[in-house]
Amino acid sequence: MIKIVISIVLSLISITLSSQNKEKGVDITVNVNDFTNDKGTAIFSIFEKEAFLEKPIKSLEISIVDGKAQAVFKNIKKGAYAILCHHDSNDNGILDMLENGMPTEDVGVSNSVIRFGPPSFEKSKFEVDNKNLEVKINF
């Protein structure tokens, strides 16, 4: 009987310690308030440096209402990230571009730093720590 009790106690301690070691992420709320119209959807993508503009860690498709859209990325771990949003006005799931690489759909990034050419991770990045964040993107 004592072996059973000890086994149960050790199991509970192990479960408690392992749940304390799991890092809980934060929520990042992203707002865009200047869509030119409500056609199509807003596609929000969050990137880490290594795969910036190539492979997002998560993407969300959000409806646009009255020129506004809000996305919430949940459970994002500590680190540096950048967010890109584009207005997929024709709902084809991609950012349409001209042959020279210029986008034909509105696009913006965190820190709203696009001027000419593709955005850089360094200028678009923000740090996630242990508090929920709000990010505003302008087109």
C-alpha positions as CSV (number, residue, x, y, z in Angstrom):
1,M,0.0,0.0,0.0
2,I,2.8,2.4,0.8
3,K,4.4,1.7,-2.6
4,I,1.2,2.7,-4.3
5,V,0.9,6.0,-2.3
6,I,4.6,6.8,-3.0
7,S,4.1,6.1,-6.6
8,I,1.0,8.4,-6.8
9,V,2.8,11.2,-5.0
10,L,5.9,10.9,-7.3
11,S,3.6,10.9,-10.3
12,L,1.8,14.1,-9.1
13,I,5.1,15.8,-8.5
14,S,6.4,14.9,-11.9
15,I,3.2,16.2,-13.6
16,T,3.4,19.4,-11.6
17,L,7.0,20.0,-12.5
18,S,6.5,19.2,-16.2
19,S,3.6,21.6,-16.5
20,Q,5.6,24.3,-14.9
21,N,8.4,23.8,-17.4
22,K,6.1,24.3,-20.4
23,E,6.4,27.9,-21.6
24,K,3.0,29.4,-22.3
25,G,3.0,31.9,-25.1
26,V,1.2,35.2,-25.5
27,D,-1.5,36.6,-27.8
28,I,-0.6,39.1,-30.5
29,T,-3.5,41.2,-31.7
30,V,-2.9,42.8,-35.1
31,N,-5.1,45.6,-36.5
32,V,-5.3,47.1,-40.0
33,N,-7.7,50.0,-40.3
34,D,-7.1,51.4,-43.8
35,F,-8.2,48.8,-46.4
36,T,-9.5,50.6,-49.5
37,N,-12.5,48.3,-49.7
38,D,-14.1,45.2,-48.1
39,K,-13.6,42.9,-51.1
40,G,-11.7,39.7,-50.6
41,T,-10.0,38.9,-47.3
42,A,-7.0,40.1,-45.2
43,I,-4.2,37.5,-44.9
44,F,-2.0,38.0,-41.8
45,S,1.2,36.0,-41.6
46,I,3.7,35.8,-38.7
47,F,7.3,35.0,-39.5
48,E,10.6,34.2,-37.7
49,K,13.8,35.6,-39.1
50,E,15.0,32.4,-40.7
51,A,12.0,32.1,-43.0
52,F,10.9,35.7,-43.4
53,L,8.7,36.2,-46.4
54,E,9.1,32.5,-47.3
55,K,7.4,30.3,-44.7
56,P,5.2,31.8,-42.0
57,I,4.8,30.0,-38.7
58,K,1.1,30.8,-38.8
59,S,-1.3,32.5,-41.2
60,L,-4.9,33.7,-40.7
61,E,-7.5,34.8,-43.2
62,I,-9.8,37.4,-41.8
63,S,-12.9,39.2,-43.3
64,I,-12.6,42.9,-43.9
65,V,-15.5,45.0,-42.5
66,D,-15.8,48.8,-43.0
67,G,-12.1,48.9,-44.1
68,K,-10.9,47.2,-41.0
69,A,-9.6,43.7,-40.0
70,Q,-8.2,42.2,-36.8
71,A,-6.2,39.0,-36.4
72,V,-5.1,37.3,-33.1
73,F,-2.2,35.0,-33.1
74,K,-2.4,32.9,-30.0
75,N,0.2,31.2,-27.9
76,I,3.3,32.8,-29.5
77,K,6.5,32.0,-27.7
78,K,9.2,34.5,-26.7
79,G,11.4,35.7,-29.6
80,A,11.6,38.1,-32.5
81,Y,8.9,38.1,-35.1
82,A,7.6,40.1,-38.0
83,I,4.0,40.2,-39.3
84,L,2.9,40.8,-42.9
85,C,-0.7,41.5,-43.9
86,H,-1.9,41.7,-47.5
87,H,-5.3,42.5,-48.9
88,D,-6.2,39.5,-51.0
89,S,-8.8,41.4,-53.0
90,N,-9.5,38.6,-55.5
91,D,-9.4,35.8,-52.9
92,N,-6.9,33.7,-54.7
93,G,-4.8,33.1,-51.6
94,I,-1.6,34.7,-52.8
95,L,-0.1,38.2,-53.0
96,D,-0.4,39.1,-56.7
97,M,2.6,40.8,-58.2
98,L,3.7,42.3,-61.5
99,E,6.5,40.7,-63.4
100,N,9.0,43.2,-61.8
101,G,8.0,42.0,-58.3
102,M,5.8,45.0,-57.4
103,P,2.6,43.9,-55.5
104,T,-0.7,44.7,-57.2
105,E,-2.5,44.2,-53.9
106,D,-2.1,46.3,-50.7
107,V,0.5,45.0,-48.4
108,G,1.9,46.1,-45.0
109,V,4.3,44.9,-42.3
110,S,4.7,45.3,-38.6
111,N,6.4,48.7,-37.8
112,S,4.8,49.9,-41.2
113,V,8.2,50.2,-42.9
114,I,7.6,49.3,-46.5
115,R,8.9,52.1,-48.7
116,F,10.5,50.7,-51.8
117,G,11.3,47.1,-52.4
118,P,10.6,44.1,-50.1
119,P,10.6,44.7,-46.4
120,S,13.5,43.5,-44.2
121,F,13.1,41.4,-41.1
122,E,15.3,43.8,-39.1
123,K,13.1,46.8,-39.7
124,S,9.8,44.9,-39.3
125,K,10.7,42.8,-36.2
126,F,9.3,43.2,-32.7
127,E,10.1,41.3,-29.6
128,V,7.7,38.9,-27.8
129,D,8.3,38.6,-24.1
130,N,5.7,37.6,-21.5
131,K,2.9,40.1,-22.2
132,N,0.1,40.1,-24.8
133,L,0.9,42.6,-27.6
134,E,-1.0,44.8,-30.0
135,V,0.4,45.6,-33.4
136,K,-0.9,48.1,-35.9
137,I,-0.1,47.8,-39.6
138,N,-0.7,50.6,-42.1
139,F,-0.8,50.2,-45.8
